[in-house]
Amino acid sequence: MPWTMNDYPSSMKNLNDTTKKKAIDIANSMVDEGYEEGRAIPIAIEQAKEWRENASQDELKEYEEEGKPAKRSEEGKKYENNPERLEEGEQVVAHDDGWAVQSSGAKKPSEVFDNKQDAISRAKEVAENKGTSVTIFKQDGSVQETKTYENNN
């Protein structure tokens, strides 16, 4: 059953409404992708808090105005070929606008940074949270470094 702003895990009760909505969206997506609820909830809360800290006032306002949390997919899986993004490692790759962070099977980056070090920091943070790996590529596309993180959940 999808979570809503009226029916959500008790661990989200102390979040402000905008952060709670984001956590619900993330948790619902994770469950759609096959994650167990007990694993999805703490990851979603942490990522929603981080999003809130880093979002601009315009982003927050726009998100608040979107209304209810996004509906869960009726088909279950959201991505083509059903890869589970949260099980995939992160990659730092050269991008037209700087350096991109993306899941290993993603077609589009999740974030793009002006400098490589910021992208590496973000990719390591995401991989550490997910308990996956980071592969850092050089400008020419060759692998510079790979690091694996253990999942502590």
C-alpha positions as CSV (number, residue, x, y, z in Angstrom):
1,M,0.0,0.0,0.0
2,P,1.5,3.4,-0.9
3,W,2.2,5.9,1.8
4,T,0.4,9.3,1.8
5,M,0.6,12.4,3.8
6,N,-2.2,11.0,5.9
7,D,-0.8,7.4,6.2
8,Y,3.0,7.2,6.6
9,P,5.5,5.4,8.7
10,S,5.7,6.6,12.3
11,S,9.4,7.3,11.9
12,M,8.4,10.2,9.6
13,K,6.0,11.9,12.0
14,N,8.6,14.5,13.2
15,L,9.6,15.7,9.7
16,N,8.2,19.0,8.5
17,D,5.6,18.5,5.7
18,T,7.8,19.2,2.8
19,T,10.5,16.8,4.0
20,K,7.9,14.2,4.9
21,K,6.4,14.5,1.4
22,K,9.8,14.0,-0.2
23,A,10.6,11.0,2.1
24,I,7.2,9.5,1.2
25,D,8.0,9.9,-2.5
26,I,11.4,8.3,-2.1
27,A,10.2,5.5,0.0
28,N,7.3,4.7,-2.3
29,S,9.7,4.6,-5.3
30,M,12.1,2.3,-3.4
31,V,9.3,-0.1,-2.5
32,D,8.2,0.0,-6.2
33,E,11.7,-1.0,-7.1
34,G,11.6,-4.0,-4.9
35,Y,13.1,-2.7,-1.6
36,E,11.7,-4.0,1.7
37,E,9.8,-1.3,3.6
38,G,12.1,-1.6,6.6
39,R,15.1,-0.9,4.5
40,A,13.4,1.8,2.3
41,I,12.1,4.0,5.1
42,P,15.4,5.0,6.8
43,I,17.2,5.6,3.5
44,A,14.2,7.7,2.3
45,I,14.2,9.8,5.5
46,E,17.9,10.4,5.3
47,Q,17.8,11.3,1.6
48,A,14.8,13.6,2.1
49,K,16.6,15.5,4.9
50,E,19.7,15.9,2.7
51,W,17.5,17.1,-0.2
52,R,15.9,19.6,2.1
53,E,19.2,21.0,3.3
54,N,20.5,21.4,-0.2
55,A,17.4,22.6,-2.0
56,S,17.0,26.2,-3.0
57,Q,14.0,28.2,-1.8
58,D,12.6,28.1,-5.3
59,E,12.9,24.3,-5.4
60,L,11.3,23.9,-2.0
61,K,8.4,26.2,-3.0
62,E,7.9,24.4,-6.4
63,Y,7.9,21.0,-4.6
64,E,5.5,22.2,-1.9
65,E,3.1,23.4,-4.6
66,E,3.0,20.0,-6.4
67,G,0.5,18.8,-3.9
68,K,0.3,15.2,-2.8
69,P,3.2,12.7,-3.0
70,A,3.6,11.1,-6.4
71,K,1.4,8.0,-6.9
72,R,3.2,4.7,-6.9
73,S,3.5,2.9,-10.2
74,E,0.7,0.4,-10.9
75,E,3.1,-1.7,-12.9
76,G,5.6,-1.9,-10.0
77,K,8.9,-1.1,-11.7
78,K,9.6,2.4,-12.9
79,Y,12.7,2.0,-15.1
80,E,13.2,0.4,-18.5
81,N,14.4,-3.2,-18.2
82,N,13.7,-2.9,-14.5
83,P,17.2,-2.3,-13.2
84,E,17.2,-1.6,-9.5
85,R,18.9,1.8,-9.3
86,L,19.4,1.6,-5.6
87,E,21.5,-1.6,-6.0
88,E,23.7,-0.1,-8.6
89,G,27.0,1.6,-8.0
90,E,27.5,5.3,-8.6
91,Q,29.7,6.7,-11.4
92,V,31.5,10.0,-11.9
93,V,31.7,10.7,-15.6
94,A,32.7,13.7,-17.8
95,H,29.6,15.7,-18.9
96,D,29.1,18.6,-21.3
97,D,28.4,20.8,-18.2
98,G,31.2,19.5,-16.0
99,W,31.1,16.2,-14.1
100,A,28.1,14.0,-13.7
101,V,27.0,11.6,-10.9
102,Q,24.8,8.7,-12.1
103,S,23.8,5.2,-11.3
104,S,25.8,2.7,-13.3
105,G,22.7,1.7,-15.4
106,A,21.2,5.1,-15.7
107,K,20.7,6.9,-19.0
108,K,20.8,10.3,-17.4
109,P,22.8,11.7,-14.5
110,S,21.2,12.4,-11.2
111,E,23.4,15.5,-10.7
112,V,25.9,17.5,-12.6
113,F,28.7,19.5,-10.9
114,D,31.1,22.2,-12.2
115,N,34.1,20.5,-10.8
116,K,35.1,16.8,-10.5
117,Q,35.9,16.9,-6.8
118,D,32.3,18.0,-5.9
119,A,31.0,15.2,-8.1
120,I,33.3,12.6,-6.4
121,S,32.2,13.8,-3.0
122,R,28.5,13.4,-3.8
123,A,29.0,10.0,-5.5
124,K,30.8,8.7,-2.5
125,E,28.2,10.0,-0.2
126,V,25.4,8.3,-2.2
127,A,27.3,5.0,-2.5
128,E,28.1,5.0,1.2
129,N,24.4,5.5,2.0
130,K,23.3,2.8,-0.4
131,G,26.2,0.4,0.4
132,T,27.3,0.1,-3.2
133,S,30.4,1.4,-5.1
134,V,31.8,4.4,-6.8
135,T,33.6,4.3,-10.1
136,I,35.4,7.5,-11.0
137,F,36.3,7.9,-14.7
138,K,38.9,10.2,-16.3
139,Q,38.0,12.7,-19.0
140,D,39.0,10.2,-21.6
141,G,36.6,7.6,-20.3
142,S,39.1,5.3,-18.7
143,V,38.7,4.2,-15.0
144,Q,40.6,6.3,-12.5
145,E,39.4,4.7,-9.3
146,T,36.8,2.3,-7.9
147,K,35.8,2.1,-4.2
148,T,33.2,-0.3,-2.6
149,Y,31.2,0.5,0.5
150,E,29.5,-1.9,2.8
151,N,25.8,-1.5,3.6
152,N,25.3,-1.0,7.3
153,N,21.6,-1.4,7.3
